[in-house]
């Protein structure tokens, strides 16, 4: 939260919210209330932790969710597990009408 880029965005009026992904969806929802856009920067190895964050974002009224996308170029299915997980997340975002 103290990186130069984060501080620069905050100085321009961007609300920066850090959340505990181990918390409940209700706790995440409270932290995201009043936020219009979520830009996820979740570590690639924890990509499935985005599902509760996406759900909480929707419940909090977030209009747009931009997922973290740690994956290399690969065929859409079956070649790279991380890519398959990211595709699953993107489908969830579309299902919730948050793209």
C-alpha positions, -999 to +999 in steps of 0.1 A: +000+000+000+030+023+003+044+017-032+050+048-053+024+038-079-003+032-053+005+065-035+003+083-069-031+069-076-043+078-042-031+114-046-052+116-077-084+107-059-084+069-065-098+051-034-073+023-026-088-006-006-067-035+008-088-064+019-082-097+037-091-124+013-093-149+041-122-130+056-158-136+048-176-124+017-197-101+040-165-085+054-152-080+018-186-066+008-184-040+036-149-030+025-160-025-011-192-005-004-191+027-025-164+014-049-172+016-086-144-005-100-123-032-085-089-039-101-076-072-087-039-077-082-041-111-066-010-133-069-014-159-096-011-188-072-041-176-053-063-169-083-093-189-070-095-165-040-110-141-065-143-159-066-154-146-031-139-111-040-160-111-072-191-121-053-186-095-026-179-069-053-213-077-069-231-076-036-215-042-027-227-027-060-193-025-078-200-018-114-169-033-130-144-059-119-111-063-136-095-096-127-059-103-123-046-122-153-015-142-146-013-166-176+009-171-206-004-174-241-019-209-245-048-226-261-081-219-243-085-252-226-064-281-212-029-268-219-023-247-188-042-251-156-037-214-145-052-202-178-082-226-173-088-211-138-086-175-152-111-184-179-134-198-152-131-164-133-138-144-165-170-165-171-181-158-135-176-121-140-196-122-172-223-142-154-226-115-127-227-088-154-196-071-141-174-067-172 
